[in-house]
């Protein structure tokens, strides 16, 4: 399993590409992305894009954020996208759920 922690200084433009690169290397293992409490709209958008790319690799991508508003945004369906993004409030829960998914 791959666990990526996004720092406050992470550039949104690099996040989707970087996430996809790591996910591609670790595929088919699941990936968990841990966001800071104050994730910007650009980071949220980059994660949606990363999810789209991970879905193309058939990799389970989960996101962790303590911020309830960001969780709601990430859980809302994006037009034209397949599988729903898995979003959690706690890292340990996300890792346990991804492990249980058996991917």
C-alpha positions as protocol buffer text, in pm:
chain_id: "A"
residue {
  index: 1
  type: UNK
  ca { x: 0 y: 0 z: 0 }
}
residue {
  index: 2
  type: UNK
  ca { x: 116 y: 350 z: -85 }
}
residue {
  index: 3
  type: UNK
  ca { x: 50 y: 635 z: 160 }
}
residue {
  index: 4
  type: UNK
  ca { x: 125 y: 987 z: 33 }
}
residue {
  index: 5
  type: UNK
  ca { x: 114 y: 1283 z: 269 }
}
residue {
  index: 6
  type: UNK
  ca { x: 47 y: 1619 z: 105 }
}
residue {
  index: 7
  type: UNK
  ca { x: 226 y: 1909 z: 271 }
}
residue {
  index: 8
  type: UNK
  ca { x: 90 y: 2263 z: 282 }
}
residue {
  index: 9
  type: UNK
  ca { x: 364 y: 2363 z: 38 }
}
residue {
  index: 10
  type: UNK
  ca { x: 274 y: 2103 z: -228 }
}
residue {
  index: 11
  type: UNK
  ca { x: 211 y: 2263 z: -565 }
}
residue {
  index: 12
  type: UNK
  ca { x: -135 y: 2162 z: -693 }
}
residue {
  index: 13
  type: UNK
  ca { x: -8 y: 2139 z: -1050 }
}
residue {
  index: 14
  type: UNK
  ca { x: 241 y: 1873 z: -949 }
}
residue {
  index: 15
  type: UNK
  ca { x: 11 y: 1678 z: -718 }
}
residue {
  index: 16
  type: UNK
  ca { x: -193 y: 1489 z: -979 }
}
residue {
  index: 17
  type: UNK
  ca { x: 112 y: 1397 z: -1188 }
}
residue {
  index: 18
  type: UNK
  ca { x: 319 y: 1300 z: -886 }
}
residue {
  index: 19
  type: UNK
  ca { x: 35 y: 1093 z: -737 }
}
residue {
  index: 20
  type: UNK
  ca { x: -21 y: 919 z: -1067 }
}
residue {
  index: 21
  type: UNK
  ca { x: 351 y: 841 z: -1107 }
}
residue {
  index: 22
  type: UNK
  ca { x: 371 y: 684 z: -763 }
}
residue {
  index: 23
  type: UNK
  ca { x: 43 y: 498 z: -808 }
}
residue {
  index: 24
  type: UNK
  ca { x: 159 y: 360 z: -1142 }
}
residue {
  index: 25
  type: UNK
  ca { x: 477 y: 224 z: -981 }
}
residue {
  index: 26
  type: UNK
  ca { x: 289 y: 66 z: -690 }
}
residue {
  index: 27
  type: UNK
  ca { x: -10 y: -62 z: -892 }
}
residue {
  index: 28
  type: UNK
  ca { x: -219 y: -261 z: -829 }
}
residue {
  index: 29
  type: UNK
  ca { x: -168 y: -179 z: -460 }
}
residue {
  index: 30
  type: UNK
  ca { x: -414 y: 75 z: -318 }
}
residue {
  index: 31
  type: UNK
  ca { x: -305 y: 431 z: -247 }
}
residue {
  index: 32
  type: UNK
  ca { x: -406 y: 665 z: 36 }
}
residue {
  index: 33
  type: UNK
  ca { x: -348 y: 1040 z: 3 }
}
residue {
  index: 34
  type: UNK
  ca { x: -342 y: 1232 z: 332 }
}
residue {
  index: 35
  type: UNK
  ca { x: -434 y: 1600 z: 299 }
}
residue {
  index: 36
  type: UNK
  ca { x: -352 y: 1883 z: 536 }
}
residue {
  index: 37
  type: UNK
  ca { x: -642 y: 2030 z: 733 }
}
residue {
  index: 38
  type: UNK
  ca { x: -644 y: 2340 z: 515 }
}
residue {
  index: 39
  type: UNK
  ca { x: -641 y: 2189 z: 166 }
}
residue {
  index: 40
  type: UNK
  ca { x: -687 y: 2454 z: -101 }
}
residue {
  index: 41
  type: UNK
  ca { x: -946 y: 2429 z: -380 }
}
residue {
  index: 42
  type: UNK
  ca { x: -655 y: 2375 z: -622 }
}
residue {
  index: 43
  type: UNK
  ca { x: -537 y: 2073 z: -419 }
}
residue {
  index: 44
  type: UNK
  ca { x: -891 y: 1932 z: -417 }
}
residue {
  index: 45
  type: UNK
  ca { x: -914 y: 1977 z: -794 }
}
residue {
  index: 46
  type: UNK
  ca { x: -574 y: 1811 z: -843 }
}
residue {
  index: 47
  type: UNK
  ca { x: -688 y: 1514 z: -634 }
}
residue {
  index: 48
  type: UNK
  ca { x: -1000 y: 1473 z: -844 }
}
residue {
  index: 49
  type: UNK
  ca { x: -775 y: 1464 z: -1149 }
}
residue {
  index: 50
  type: UNK
  ca { x: -541 y: 1211 z: -980 }
}
residue {
  index: 51
  type: UNK
  ca { x: -844 y: 996 z: -899 }
}
residue {
  index: 52
  type: UNK
  ca { x: -944 y: 994 z: -1266 }
}
residue {
  index: 53
  type: UNK
  ca { x: -594 y: 883 z: -1366 }
}
residue {
  index: 54
  type: UNK
  ca { x: -577 y: 618 z: -1091 }
}
residue {
  index: 55
  type: UNK
  ca { x: -913 y: 482 z: -1199 }
}
residue {
  index: 56
  type: UNK
  ca { x: -762 y: 429 z: -1545 }
}
residue {
  index: 57
  type: UNK
  ca { x: -496 y: 206 z: -1378 }
}
residue {
  index: 58
  type: UNK
  ca { x: -766 y: 20 z: -1180 }
}
residue {
  index: 59
  type: UNK
  ca { x: -611 y: 137 z: -853 }
}
residue {
  index: 60
  type: UNK
  ca { x: -816 y: 213 z: -542 }
}
residue {
  index: 61
  type: UNK
  ca { x: -740 y: 571 z: -435 }
}
residue {
  index: 62
  type: UNK
  ca { x: -854 y: 693 z: -95 }
}
residue {
  index: 63
  type: UNK
  ca { x: -820 y: 1041 z: 49 }
}
residue {
  index: 64
  type: UNK
  ca { x: -791 y: 1142 z: 414 }
}
residue {
  index: 65
  type: UNK
  ca { x: -878 y: 1488 z: 539 }
}
residue {
  index: 66
  type: UNK
  ca { x: -986 y: 1611 z: 881 }
}
residue {
  index: 67
  type: UNK
  ca { x: -1175 y: 1894 z: 711 }
}
residue {
  index: 68
  type: UNK
  ca { x: -1547 y: 1807 z: 683 }
}
residue {
  index: 69
  type: UNK
  ca { x: -1611 y: 2061 z: 404 }
}
residue {
  index: 70
  type: UNK
  ca { x: -1330 y: 1917 z: 192 }
}
residue {
  index: 71
  type: UNK
  ca { x: -1466 y: 1564 z: 253 }
}
residue {
  index: 72
  type: UNK
  ca { x: -1809 y: 1675 z: 128 }
}
residue {
  index: 73
  type: UNK
  ca { x: -1660 y: 1833 z: -183 }
}
residue {
  index: 74
  type: UNK
  ca { x: -1448 y: 1526 z: -259 }
}
residue {
  index: 75
  type: UNK
  ca { x: -1746 y: 1294 z: -211 }
}
residue {
  index: 76
  type: UNK
  ca { x: -1965 y: 1490 z: -451 }
}
residue {
  index: 77
  type: UNK
  ca { x: -1984 y: 1328 z: -793 }
}
residue {
  index: 78
  type: UNK
  ca { x: -1781 y: 1478 z: -1073 }
}
residue {
  index: 79
  type: UNK
  ca { x: -1943 y: 1479 z: -1417 }
}
residue {
  index: 80
  type: UNK
  ca { x: -1832 y: 1202 z: -1651 }
}
residue {
  index: 81
  type: UNK
  ca { x: -1631 y: 1013 z: -1394 }
}
residue {
  index: 82
  type: UNK
  ca { x: -1666 y: 647 z: -1305 }
}
residue {
  index: 83
  type: UNK
  ca { x: -1601 y: 521 z: -954 }
}
residue {
  index: 84
  type: UNK
  ca { x: -1663 y: 740 z: -653 }
}
residue {
  index: 85
  type: UNK
  ca { x: -1359 y: 870 z: -466 }
}
residue {
  index: 86
  type: UNK
  ca { x: -1321 y: 704 z: -125 }
}
residue {
  index: 87
  type: UNK
  ca { x: -1286 y: 973 z: 144 }
}
residue {
  index: 88
  type: UNK
  ca { x: -1207 y: 928 z: 514 }
}
residue {
  index: 89
  type: UNK
  ca { x: -1155 y: 1150 z: 817 }
}
residue {
  index: 90
  type: UNK
  ca { x: -878 y: 936 z: 971 }
}
residue {
  index: 91
  type: UNK
  ca { x: -567 y: 778 z: 819 }
}
residue {
  index: 92
  type: UNK
  ca { x: -595 y: 453 z: 1015 }
}
residue {
  index: 93
  type: UNK
  ca { x: -952 y: 403 z: 891 }
}
residue {
  index: 94
  type: UNK
  ca { x: -849 y: 470 z: 530 }
}
residue {
  index: 95
  type: UNK
  ca { x: -562 y: 221 z: 548 }
}
residue {
  index: 96
  type: UNK
  ca { x: -781 y: -45 z: 712 }
}
residue {
  index: 97
  type: UNK
  ca { x: -1057 y: 2 z: 453 }
}
residue {
  index: 98
  type: UNK
  ca { x: -812 y: -11 z: 160 }
}
residue {
  index: 99
  type: UNK
  ca { x: -654 y: -326 z: 302 }
}
residue {
  index: 100
  type: UNK
  ca { x: -996 y: -486 z: 352 }
}
residue {
  index: 101
  type: UNK
  ca { x: -1089 y: -405 z: -8 }
}
residue {
  index: 102
  type: UNK
  ca { x: -830 y: -665 z: -102 }
}
residue {
  index: 103
  type: UNK
  ca { x: -676 y: -477 z: -385 }
}
